[in-house]
Amino acid sequence: MAVLKCNIPSSLLAALTKTASGVEGVSHIVTVALSQYLNQPIHTLFQVSTSGSLVAGIYSGAVSPGIILQHGDFGLGTFENLDGEMVVLDGHIYQVTGDGKVSEASEDAAAPFAVVTRFDPKLDIEIPPAGSLAALTIQCDKHRSSNNIFYAFRLDGRFHRVQTRAVSPPGENGRLIDAAKSQAEFEFAGMGGTLVGLWSPGFSSAFSIPGYHFHFISDDRQHGGHLLGCSTESLRLRMEALTDFRLALPENEAFLKADLSKNSADELEYAEEPRQEIKR
């Protein structure tokens, strides 16, 4: 990142300092303002908290939907107390709860973990049918030029089969792995929908979910969840390479006092992986 030095009126500096906070830092505000003025996209991936904190059972609300949408219109996450899966698409935040219901998140909903960007794809193509999620990710891999930056993927079209899950609150002192053991899984057939996906490099395992992470939502906004498996017809694939990453850490007592030094990779992998992927 470059360093910018400039002279501005003291009144603007005072207003800027007053507005800035833990989530809306001075650098971010100036960067967004310049991006808008110059009509120059930043290609920034904005993340709230860390995947390790979720594994450790820290999922009290950190930010509101309004704050999330200030940083991106496309992405995914979860809600306070692991109350369902988050799908951020076209500037709307959807909540898929453990009973399978889909609704737009209320203004007072809180998110302990979310990853979003202002989606500005440079690649827009049609890809052939895929018989499994593994086959689909191989097709996505063909369009990534590096293993050391982040990517956002949007895939729209018709799905033969979709397998998803949605977590529910695990109970007092429960961890993510406890929620995963009792998560609800759903299977849908013959429907149109969208995959909201992120690919993160291996080095991000210290704070994020490496590899592919997809959430699904149907065209009628009635079905969705964290993607476990799928088979598809040809899909429209849009992709954006993301070279700027910003992490906002919670300031609540639970996060500040937690021991997050332990390796959470095994528990996170258990929570993310399907028990058995469906195939076409």
C-alpha positions, 0 to 999 in steps of 0.5 A, a space after each residue: 500500500 502506498 502512503 499519501 501525504 497532503 494538506 487539507 483544511 483543519 475542519 475536514 481533518 476534524 470531521 474525518 477524525 470524528 467519523 473514523 472508528 475501528 471499522 471505518 478507519 481514516 485510511 479506508 474512508 480516504 481510499 473509498 472517497 478517492 475511488 468514488 471521485 476517480 471512478 477507480 475500483 479498489 478490488 478490496 475484500 473486506 472481512 469482519 473478524 476471523 474464522 478462528 474466532 468462530 471455531 473458538 465459539 466467539 460469535 456474538 454480533 460484531 457489525 450490522 447489515 448496514 455496515 457490511 453493505 457499506 463495504 460490499 454488495 457481494 459476499 458471505 458470512 454468518 449471523 450472531 450465535 451462528 443463526 444461519 448462513 449469510 448470502 450477500 448478493 446485489 446489495 441485499 443480505 439474505 439469511 438462511 436459517 437452520 429450518 431452511 427458511 430464507 429472508 432478508 436480514 433485518 436491520 438489527 441483525 448482527 454478524 460475527 463473521 462476514 467477507 464482502 466486496 464491491 463486485 466488479 468482475 473482469 471476466 464474464 463467460 459461459 462454462 460447460 455443465 459440471 457433474 459435481 462441485 469438484 468438477 465445478 471448482 476445476 473449471 473455476 481454477 482455469 481462470 485464476 492466474 495466481 494462488 497468492 491473491 483472492 478471487 470472487 466468483 459469481 455463477 448463475 444458471 440452472 442446477 440439476 441438484 444442489 446440496 446445502 447446509 445451514 447452521 443453527 445456534 449450538 447452545 450455550 458454550 457450544 463451538 462451531 464443530 458442535 453446530 456442524 454435527 447437528 447442522 441441517 442439510 438440504 437437497 434441491 433439484 431442478 432450479 435456477 440460482 446463484 453461487 456466491 463464492 470466494 477463493 482464498 490463498 493458503 496463507 489466509 488459513 490463519 484468519 480465513 477459510 482457504 480455498 473455495 467457499 460458496 453459498 447458494 441462493 435460488 432465483 426465487 429467494 426461497 432456498 439456499 445455504 452453504 454449498 456442499 455439493 451440486 451438479 449443473 447445466 452450463 453456467 454464467 461465470 463472472 470473476 474478479 481478482 482481489 488484490 487488496 484485503 482489509 480485516 476488521 477485528 471485533 472489540 468486544 470482551 469475548 474476542 479480546 480475551 480469547 486464546 486464538 493461538 491454537 490451530 483451528 484448521 481441523 475443526 474448520 475443515 470438519 465444519 466446511 466439508 460435506 458429509 457426502 457430496 451428491 453427484 449427478 
